[in-house]
């Protein structure tokens, strides 16, 4: 009796899996499209290298043009940008000044930042009628460095200390 029940059970399973022509029956299938999307946003990163003038001789008749730094940006391809340089922590209007903190007096040493090697185009932040730098639009995602040319005017009446300033660089996009 047990053998007969086993035989009937196996026969019924075989009938479910094998069709009349001997091929396996499919369990069925259905398809759907899976949407995939992304939105590329405009973005830029910015970093800088210092404008270090080295030694300044206040009795020299020529300006100190030794300071050259850079603003380096990387932006989403084809992003129009402007780069602004603030006037620093010790500015009076658009006149930048480095300050010494050793004496307690806070003497100031004036300087300028420019976007051209001839030091004729002052680089500002767009306020107080100052100019920002507009780099060409690039079609790739590479880093680009733009030189910042510094100048300390000649014959400033300042004592011998170390002078410093901090300027905020901003890329607008």
C-alpha positions as MATLAB code, in Angstrom:
seq = 'XXXXXXXXXXXXXXXXXXXXXXXXXXXXXXXXXXXXXXXXXXXXXXXXXXXXXXXXXXXXXXXXXXXXXXXXXXXXXXXXXXXXXXXXXXXXXXXXXXXXXXXXXXXXXXXXXXXXXXXXXXXXXXXXXXXXXXXXXXXXXXXXXXXXXXXXXXXXXXXXXXXXXXXXXXXXX';
ca = [
       0.000    0.000    0.000;
       2.788    2.366    0.861;
       4.475    1.651   -2.432;
       1.299    2.481   -4.347;
       0.870    5.817   -2.550;
       4.510    6.705   -3.242;
       4.064    5.837   -6.906;
       0.944    8.022   -7.190;
       2.689   10.908   -5.417;
       5.699   10.774   -7.757;
       3.463   10.494  -10.799;
       1.499   13.582   -9.799;
       4.694   15.608   -9.282;
       6.004   14.523  -12.676;
       2.780   15.625  -14.291;
       3.175   19.086  -12.784;
       6.760   19.554  -13.952;
       6.713   17.899  -17.383;
       4.346   18.923  -20.150;
       2.797   16.585  -22.668;
       5.680   17.073  -25.112;
       8.286   16.251  -22.450;
       9.615   19.823  -21.925;
       9.747   21.519  -18.531;
       6.933   23.914  -17.730;
       7.927   27.560  -16.997;
       6.786   29.142  -13.776;
       6.109   32.393  -15.696;
       7.865   35.796  -15.943;
       7.060   39.471  -16.185;
       9.239   42.522  -16.931;
       9.348   46.183  -15.990;
      11.742   49.041  -16.722;
      13.771   50.378  -13.777;
      14.297   54.155  -14.099;
      17.764   55.428  -13.135;
      18.507   59.155  -12.901;
      20.885   61.730  -11.453;
      21.163   65.494  -11.483;
      24.621   67.012  -11.861;
      24.854   70.143   -9.759;
      27.149   73.080  -10.221;
      29.912   72.916   -7.653;
      33.363   74.375   -7.114;
      36.144   73.861   -4.623;
      38.802   76.449   -3.838;
      42.194   76.451   -2.159;
      45.099   78.896   -2.053;
      48.855   79.166   -1.815;
      50.377   81.976    0.237;
      51.616   85.316   -1.033;
      54.940   85.480    0.824;
      56.958   88.643    0.220;
      60.013   87.690    2.222;
      62.035   90.636    3.503;
      60.892   94.222    2.979;
      63.340   97.121    3.173;
      61.405  100.295    4.078;
      64.293  102.466    2.825;
      64.323  100.898   -0.681;
      63.020  103.154   -3.444;
      61.397  100.268   -5.347;
      58.269   98.365   -4.393;
      58.590   94.771   -3.201;
      56.971   92.628   -5.898;
      58.355   89.307   -4.614;
      54.997   88.007   -3.362;
      53.188   85.659   -5.759;
      50.575   83.167   -4.606;
      47.671   81.401   -6.253;
      43.994   80.663   -6.057;
      43.222   77.143   -7.272;
      39.701   76.131   -8.252;
      38.035   72.980   -9.540;
      34.474   73.281  -10.869;
      31.789   71.274  -12.576;
      32.521   71.387  -16.342;
      31.228   74.470  -18.200;
      30.548   76.424  -14.987;
      30.997   80.190  -15.235;
      32.803   81.582  -12.187;
      34.260   84.686  -10.620;
      36.942   84.727   -7.948;
      36.994   87.426   -5.310;
      39.669   88.321   -2.787;
      38.542   90.097    0.355;
      40.473   93.045    1.742;
      41.847   91.244    4.764;
      41.571   91.714    8.490;
      43.262   95.113    8.664;
      41.859   96.954    5.631;
      40.816  100.548    5.487;
      38.317  100.588    2.622;
      40.056   98.854   -0.261;
      43.564   99.446    1.133;
      44.942   96.147    2.430;
      47.395   96.148    5.318;
      49.409   93.535    7.134;
      49.645   94.005   10.877;
      52.396   93.239   13.362;
      51.346   91.958   16.762;
      54.717   91.797   18.533;
      55.022   95.388   19.801;
      51.487   95.752   21.066;
      51.137   98.892   18.934;
      49.782   97.105   15.859;
      51.811   98.836   13.150;
      50.454   98.377    9.617;
      52.291   97.592    6.376;
      50.260   98.377    3.255;
      50.172   95.973    0.313;
      48.129   95.223   -2.778;
      46.964   92.081   -4.617;
      46.639   91.999   -8.393;
      45.398   89.631  -11.090;
      48.130   90.525  -13.602;
      51.909   90.297  -13.448;
      52.248   94.013  -14.251;
      50.305   94.714  -11.051;
      47.918   97.114  -12.729;
      44.559   95.363  -12.090;
      43.773   95.310   -8.371;
      41.978   92.125   -7.285;
      39.013   92.738   -4.992;
      35.830   91.030   -3.881;
      33.290   93.057   -5.873;
      32.475   95.450   -3.036;
      33.494   99.107   -2.847;
      33.756   99.208   -6.667;
      36.529   96.608   -6.593;
      37.034   94.095   -9.375;
      36.723   90.331   -9.181;
      38.635   88.010  -11.488;
      36.631   86.154  -14.136;
      38.503   83.056  -15.351;
      37.590   81.488  -18.690;
      34.895   78.798  -18.593;
      36.507   75.347  -18.753;
      34.900   72.226  -20.226;
      36.521   69.757  -17.871;
      36.715   68.917  -14.180;
      40.405   69.805  -13.780;
      42.064   72.087  -11.247;
      43.123   75.506  -12.505;
      45.534   77.832  -10.695;
      45.312   81.608  -11.076;
      48.268   83.672   -9.897;
      47.861   86.363   -7.270;
      50.549   89.025   -7.666;
      51.413   91.045   -4.573;
      53.085   94.405   -4.116;
      54.291   96.248   -1.035;
      54.698   99.929   -1.955;
      58.130  101.472   -1.420;
      59.233  103.767    1.383;
      56.695  102.897    4.074;
      57.601  104.167    7.520;
      57.275  100.937    9.539;
      59.408   99.344   12.298;
      61.132   95.987   11.905;
      58.618   93.280   12.882;
      56.891   90.394   11.145;
      53.631   91.487    9.507;
      50.693   89.267    8.531;
      47.186   89.376    7.145;
      44.502   86.877    6.197;
      42.451   87.366    3.024;
      39.259   85.449    2.247;
      39.239   83.947   -1.264;
      35.788   83.151   -2.698;
      34.719   81.411   -5.901;
      31.225   82.359   -7.043;
      29.410   80.116   -9.499;
];
